[in-house]
Amino acid sequence: MVGEIEHKISQANVLIVDDQIVNIKLLERILSQAGYTNIFSTTDSRQVIELFNQHDIDLLLLDIRMPHMDGFEVMAKLKEEVSPIYYDYLPVLVLTAELTSETRSKALSAGAKDFLTKPFDQVEALQRISNILEVRLLHKQVLQQNLELESRVKERTQELEDSRLEIIRRLGLAAEYKDNETGNHVLRMSLFSQMLAKAVGLSDAQSEMILHAAPMHDIGKIGIPDKVLLKRGKLDDDEWRIMQTHVDIGVELLSGSDVPLMVMAKNIAESHHEWWDGSGYPNGLAGEAIPIEGRICALCDVFDALTSERPYKKAWSIDDAIGHIRQRSGSHFDPSLVEVFGTILDDILVCRQQYLDSADD
């Protein structure tokens, strides 16, 4: 273990900065004789930042009194421009001929970790250099372990998020498969809803949440009896009242969570059958009282349902479906959404083509 640490120390990247070349040559010789192999140097303090970043310096031997930029200015510049991983441990060993209390205090405040007085004593110099490098390399090791841990946590968190979203999507599909024979309706209307949300100015985060929440819009159909849900003919009044309860069932299934995605899914399930003019159900909401996510999903749901073949109907043409939606603009649908939907129709159709059901295809 000791030998391993000594080997790492001897492989460390050391940068010597002193305007006197004789001091640089002396330190290079001391380090080389001690087995150090990665030694860099400059007499121009203006080159420090570039060299520091270029060679991933583990230790900076820094003179204080220099032209252009003195040692204090160099340390200030390092804190401004060097990678943040160095901020909490700036590996600087100050070289000075006059170690006054003022110089010591100012250097420590600037980030220096130790001092080496001129003329250099070889044994002392090597010991101080080794001490700082040992701490620096352990510091880097901890940083690397933290980065790896953070990466694993992010990866695991993403896996959990993906799993959660997959469960939500498949629950939405379960309701759709019980209702009809289409496989991709939920996926298409969700993608259309995300596209429309972006087009009307919702943020990327809001639009993506709509994408993931939309598949749950008809989850309540799981609770509707098959004799009603799968009836091919027109529903009578009693059957229609039963069918409408899928909204209440969906709301009940999705309520009780404070997770934003679930809250939005509940809002969509509850409001996607509301009409702009207030004649929808279950609450008779009108206009902007209907959540924007519900208005968006209502339009996209109807468009995809109209243009998809079902056991009880043929698929409508795109023109007929758009004509129907425009005819109901201001009654069923939010007029501003209908207008924007028309502007992105080409993109909608490209997306639709990518996810056609086998029967449509």
N, C-alpha and C positions, 0 to 999 in steps of 0.2 A: 504494500500500500504506500509506504514511504517512497519507495523507488518510483512508483507510478506517478506520484505527485511531483517528485523532482524532475521526472522526464517531461511532464506537462509544462512545468515552469521553464525548463530549458528550451521548450518549443514555443514559448509565448512570443508575441509580437511586441517589440520594444521600439519606441521612437524617441530619439535624443534630439533636443532642440536647444541650440546654444549658438550665439553669434561668434564665439571663439572656436575656430576649428581645432585648436589644440585640446580643448576640453572634450570635444566630440571624439577625437582620436583616442584619447586616454580612456574614456568610458567604453568605446568600442572594443579596445584591447582587453580591458578588465572583463567585459561580458563574454567575449570570444574565448578567452582563456578558461572561463568558468563553464563553458559548454553551451552558451546561448547561440542559437543559429539564425534567428530571425530579427536582425537588428537594422533599423532604418534611422536616417538622420538628416537634418537640414540646419543650415545657418540662417535661414530666412523664416522668421516666425509667421509670415503671411501664407506659408505653404502647409501649416499645421493641420487645418481642417481637412484639406484634400487628402493629405497623407494618412490622417487619423481614420477617415472613412474608407479609403482605398485598401488599407492593410488591416483593418479591424484591430486596431492597436489595443493591447492589453495593459501597457504601462507607458506613460509619457514622462520622460525625464526633461523637465522644463526649467530653463533659465528664467530669471525674473527681469534682469536689466538687459534689454535688447532694443535695437532700433526698430522702426516701423510699428511693431506691436510689442508691448512688454508682456511679461508672463501673466499679469492680472487680466489684461485685455484678451489674451489667448484663452484663458479659462472662461471668461465671460462669453466669448464667441463659441466655445465648445458647448456651453449650456444652451445656447440659442440654436445651433445648427446640427449638432450631433444627435444621432438616434436617441429617443427617450430612454432606451434601456440603460444608458450610461448615467442618467441624471442622478439616481440615488447612490451611485458609487463611481465617481469620476476618478479614474486611476492616474493621479498626478503626483509625482515626486518632484518637489521644487529644488532647483539647484541655485545656491546663493553663496556669495562670499561674506555677506554681512547679515546674520540672522538676528535682527533686532526684534523686540517684542511687537513692534508695530508691523514689521514685515510678516512675522509669524501669524499674527491675528488676521491680517488682511488676506494672506494666502489661504488660511484655513476657511475663512468666510467665503472665499472664491471657489472652494472645492478641493484644495490640495489635501492629500492624505498624510504626507510626511515630508521631511526636509533632508537634504544632503549638502553639507557645507564644503566649500572649496578652501584649500586643496583637498581632493578626494582621498580618503583612506580606503584601500581596496577591500579590506575585510568588512568594514562598516557599510560601504557602498553595496556590496553583494548581499549583506544581511537585510538591509532596508529594502532593496529591490526584491529579494525573495519573499519577504514578509508581505509586501503589497501585492505581489503577483499571486501568492497563495490565496489571499482574500479575494482578489479579483477573479481568479479561475473558479473558486467555489461559488462566488456570486453568479458568474455566467452559467455554471452548472445548475444552480437553483432556478435561474431565469429560464433555461432551456426546459427543465422539468415542468415548470409552471406553464410554459407555452404548450408543451405536449399534453399536459393535463387539461388545459383550456380547450385544446383542439379535440381531445376525446370527449369532453363534456359537450361541446358544440355538436359533435358528430352524433352522440347519443341523444341529445335533445332534438336534433333534426330527425333522427329515426323515430322517436316518440311522436313528434309532430306529424310526420308522414303517416305513421300508423293510425293516428287519431283521425287524420283527414281521410284516409282510406276507409276506415270504418264508417265515417259519416257518408262518404260517397256510396258505399255499398248498401247502407240502410236506405238511401234515396232510391237506389236501383231496385231494392226489394219492393218498395211501394209501386214503382213503375211496372215491374214485371208482373205484379199481381193485377195491375190495371189493364195492361195491353201487352202486345208482343214485341214492342220496340226495345232495342238494347241500348241505344246511344242517345235517346231523347234527353235524359237528365244531363249527360255530358255536354250535348250541343247547347241546350238552353242556358246552362251554367256559363259556358264560354261566351255565348252571345251576350249574356248579362254583364260579364266582366268587360267585354268590349264596349258595350253601350255606356256602362258606368264611367269608363275612362273618357269616352267621347263627350260626355256631358260635364266633365271637369272634376269628377271625384278623384281622390288621391290613389296612387298605386296600391297603397295598403288597404284602403276601403274597397277598391275594385277587386283585389285578390280575396278579400274576406267574402264579398258577394259571390265570387266564383266557388268558394268552398261551402258557403251556407246555402246556396240555391238548390243543391240536390235534395235538400230536406223539405222543399216546399209542399210536397204532397205526401209526406210521411204518414199522415193521418189516415190515408186510404187503406193502410194495413188493417184498420179496425172496421172497415165497411164490409158487410156481408157480401159474399160472392154473387148472390142472386140479384143484388142491386148493382154492384160494381161491374160485373161482367155481362149485364143485360145488353143485348144488341139493339133492341128497339128503344123507343122513346120512354123515358122514365115517367111514371105517373106522379101526382103531387106528393103522395106519401113517400115514394121512393126518392124523389128529388130532395125532400127534407132530410131523409136519411143520408143521402150523398153529401149534402152540405155539412153534415156533422164531421166530415173528415177534417175540416179546419179546426174545430174544437178539439178533436182527438190529437191532431198534430201539435196544437198549442200546449195541451196537457203533457204530451211526451217531451216537449222541448223546454218547458218552464222549469224554474227552480235553480237555474245555473247563472252565475255572474260572469262566466267566461264570455268575452265579447262575441266570439264566433257563434256560440249557442244563442246568445241574445238576438243576434241578427237573424239566425235561422228561425227562431220563434217569430220574429217580426215578419219575415217573408211568408212563413206558413200561415200567419194570421191575416195578412193583408193582400195577398196576391190575387184574391177574388173580389177585392174592393174595386169600385168603378170611379173614375174621375168625377162623374156627375152625382155620386152618392147613392146610386141604385144597386150597388153590389152587396156582398155579404162577407162576414157575419155582422159587422157593426155599422154598416151604412156610412162609412167614412167618405169624405169628398175632398177633391183637390189635394193641396199640399199637406192636409191632415193625414193622408196615406203616406207611410214611410217611403222615402225615395227608393229603397231597395225592393219594396213590394211593388211599386209602380214599374220599375225596370224589369223585374222577373215576370210580372204579368204580361207585359208586351212580348218578351222573348219566348215565354212559354206558349202563348197563343200562336205566334209565328211558326215555331217549330212543329206544334201540334197540327196546324193547318197544312203544312207542307210535307207531312209524314203520312204514310199509308197506315191504316189501322184495319183490324178485322171487320169493322163496321163502316169503313169509308175509304174512298180513294184519296190519294194525296192531291192537294190543290196545287195549281201552278204558282210560281213565285209572284207573277203579276196579280193573280186573283187574291193571293194572301195579302199582298201589300195594299191592294185596293180595298180589301175588307178592313184592314187596320186603319187606313186613312179615313175610311167612311165612319169609323167609330172614334176617330180622334175628337176629343172634347166630351165624349160620352163615356165610353169604356176606358180609353187610354189618355194619358197626359199628353196634350198636344205638342209640348216642347220635346218630349221623348220621341214621339212619332216623327217629328221633323229631323231630329238628329239620327234616328235609326235609318232614315232614308239616305243620309249622307254617308253612312258606313255600310250600306247594303252590299256593295261589292266585296268588302272584307268579310262580312257575315257569310256570304255565299261561298267564298273560298274555304272558310272554316267549316261550313256545313259539308262541303264536298269531301273533306278529309275524314269526317266521322259519320258517313252514311251507314244506315243499317243495311244488312244483307238484302232485305226485301226491297229497300229503296234502290240499292245499287243494281 
